Amino acid sequence: MLKRVAALAVALGALHGTHAFAAPCLEVTLTGTQGGPPVFQGQAGSGTLVTYGEEETGCRDVLLQFDTGRGTTQQLSKIGVPVGRLSAVFFTHIHSDHSEGLPDMMQLRWHFNSAGPKVDMVCHEDAPSGAGHIMSCENFAKAIGAVLIQSGEMAQRLAENPKRLPGGPAELLNLMTFPASQTPQKVWEKGDVSVSAISSRHVPGHASYRVDTPAGSVVIGGDAGNDSPAPPRDTSTSAQVELLAEGADIVVHSVIHPVMGPDGTTGFPPPIYFRQSTATDLGGLSQRAGAQHLMLTHLIPPVGAPRQGPYPLPNGGLTVADYDAAVRDGGFDGNVVVGTDLAKLRLPIK
Ligand SMILES: [Zn+2]
């Protein structure tokens, strides 16, 4: 009898083990879908959470945040992700609409997790521009607590609790910069999860990322656009993103609707229009790459918005169908998600 119980226990253990490894999953959540610096109906700033794990743990063994726009910490709290659980944050570029949530996020960690662990902050190394300025993710990282140090708040809180890190929230970041590269390079990995990056054009230091896991792969294009800053060109999308997206399951990408183009009547500045990827061209890219899912985020203009910042839409706000139709014009026949805050996809699809 004892032997039979033991044998059953071994069999159950084997079954459990098999099951645990047979059900890896990848989940992609749009933490914020606002396009650019404007605000509209409380939408959060640009960001994407990618998590990987077992179905039994809600795919949450490894948690990666790509960009941290306005309100990212609150968005994560809505889906039960404390900022202390993030393994790493990645930045496509350091425009404020993609990065301004980081000081908030890291100050919260400083308050309650000063003992660590640190969070990996992965971004492009300093990138000089032709105009003489330098886009520096490193300087941004070092300065995230600067206003709190200047105001005296840091000193006051340290006087209350000296166990906190004396240098403020910047000390909780483990900065990992990578050099420019026109081919994918591995920039981070943990267990079965690997992240690669490629330099892409939008502003100096812009990068796009790909996460590969046994449950699937996702590309985070960011605000990438074509290396040719204006027509004539074959497409508004980035050749580097297309290379990175080859064979990926999901493409997440910032989008601009063709209605904002110079042929329209919005008055939107053409150079800003041309440095984004259009919905139609993203449809073409996703089809050529063989992706099954295209998640549009950072929508310019937001669905339903009567204007993008100061630029009105003379024919009224766009609909989900307007974005979907523009993607289909590009030839994409997969699944299109016209992003809303906290929209998500999980692989494998059930
Ligand atoms: Zn942006």
Residues whose N, C-alpha, C, O or C-beta is under 5 A from the ligand:
A	BS01	ZN	G36 D97 D223
